[in-house]
Amino acid sequence: MPMVTSHSWENVYQYGQIENMPWYSAGLDKDIEQALQELEISSGKILDLGTGPGTQAVALAKMGFEVTATDVSETAIAKALKLANIQEAAVVFEVDDILATHLIPFFDVIIDRGVFHSFSLDEHDEYIGNIQRLLDVGGYLLLKCFSDKQPGAVGPYRYSASQIQNIFKTGFKVISISETEFRGPHQPYPKALFCIIQKT
Ligand SMILES: C[S@@+](CC[C@H](N)C(=O)[O-])C[C@H]1O[C@@H](n2cnc3c(N)ncnc32)[C@H](O)[C@@H]1O
């Protein structure tokens, strides 16, 4: 099973080329865009958790959302801030570990595009507790993770829809889970689940 530490994420952003990272998406992920439209959310406070390159945070800020973007990697945050400055997008960036977060509640929406699926089973309680604390009642977690339809075992953990239902069974309502892909610079695109989860 994969073991990814904050130290190894820092190495990824210090030595890797951002545009070549498997999760890189220059524009807003279509699944996120569609979910916001379906939920009729066009304003409010969004947390882009594990923002990495910062592209999702920048796109959301340019749509008018009040965006906070965090990452465990200092270098990721420095590079994302540079992107936001170039694109003149108002994003509040912070180095923060979601498993030991210092963020102040409440957010209307939390975006997790590729973060949760890197955590091991014994980190789930910490993650879920912090998501629950940070979201406003009725707020949404938009979660994109590897699907169990993705072949092989290298990289992130894979999830089935029923596992997601089970993980978020207390304090949340799972609104929908769709089979999709992680569209990035490399094909074939990894198979993913996109989950709309509401805090009850
Ligand atoms: C697969 S990348 C996705 C990046 C970004 N969400 C995107 O879609 O472009 C996962 C990101 O989560 C960050 N991350 C990993 N563990 C984290 C943690 N405990 N707290 C906050 N961010 C974390 C990594 O540094 C990395 O940038």
The ligand as an SDF file (V2000), in Angstrom:
LIG
                    3D

 27 29  0  0  0  0  0  0  0  0999 V2000
   -2.7640   14.5260   -6.5700 C   0  0  0  0  0  0  0  0  0  0  0  0
   -2.2490   16.0860   -6.0110 S   0  0  0  0  0  0  0  0  0  0  0  0
   -3.6400   17.0740   -6.5180 C   0  0  0  0  0  0  0  0  0  0  0  0
   -3.3500   18.5520   -6.5280 C   0  0  0  0  0  0  0  0  0  0  0  0
   -4.5620   19.4550   -6.8470 C   0  0  0  0  0  0  0  0  0  0  0  0
   -5.6800   19.1780   -5.9730 N   0  0  0  0  0  0  0  0  0  0  0  0
   -4.9810   19.3430   -8.2800 C   0  0  0  0  0  0  0  0  0  0  0  0
   -6.0720   18.7990   -8.5230 O   0  0  0  0  0  0  0  0  0  0  0  0
   -4.2340   19.7990   -9.1480 O   0  0  0  0  0  0  0  0  0  0  0  0
   -2.5080   15.9270   -4.2510 C   0  0  0  0  0  0  0  0  0  0  0  0
   -2.1220   17.1540   -3.4650 C   0  0  0  0  0  0  0  0  0  0  0  0
   -2.4530   16.9870   -2.0950 O   0  0  0  0  0  0  0  0  0  0  0  0
   -1.4210   17.5430   -1.2930 C   0  0  0  0  0  0  0  0  0  0  0  0
   -1.4800   16.8990    0.0210 N   0  0  0  0  0  0  0  0  0  0  0  0
   -1.1000   15.6360    0.3350 C   0  0  0  0  0  0  0  0  0  0  0  0
   -1.2970   15.3870    1.6410 N   0  0  0  0  0  0  0  0  0  0  0  0
   -1.8440   16.5090    2.1730 C   0  0  0  0  0  0  0  0  0  0  0  0
   -2.2750   16.8730    3.4760 C   0  0  0  0  0  0  0  0  0  0  0  0
   -2.1570   16.0240    4.4910 N   0  0  0  0  0  0  0  0  0  0  0  0
   -2.7860   18.1070    3.6610 N   0  0  0  0  0  0  0  0  0  0  0  0
   -2.8760   18.9890    2.6270 C   0  0  0  0  0  0  0  0  0  0  0  0
   -2.4610   18.7010    1.3740 N   0  0  0  0  0  0  0  0  0  0  0  0
   -1.9550   17.4780    1.1390 C   0  0  0  0  0  0  0  0  0  0  0  0
   -0.1480   17.2490   -2.0740 C   0  0  0  0  0  0  0  0  0  0  0  0
    0.9360   18.0480   -1.7150 O   0  0  0  0  0  0  0  0  0  0  0  0
   -0.6280   17.4640   -3.5160 C   0  0  0  0  0  0  0  0  0  0  0  0
   -0.4450   18.7770   -3.9430 O   0  0  0  0  0  0  0  0  0  0  0  0
  1  2  1  0
  2  3  1  0
  2 10  1  0
  3  4  1  0
  4  5  1  0
  5  6  1  0
  5  7  1  0
  7  8  2  0
  7  9  1  0
 10 11  1  0
 11 12  1  0
 11 26  1  0
 12 13  1  0
 13 14  1  0
 13 24  1  0
 14 15  1  0
 14 23  1  0
 15 16  2  0
 16 17  1  0
 17 18  1  0
 17 23  2  0
 18 19  1  0
 18 20  2  0
 20 21  1  0
 21 22  2  0
 22 23  1  0
 24 25  1  0
 24 26  1  0
 26 27  1  0
M  CHG  2   2   1   9  -1
M  END
$$$$
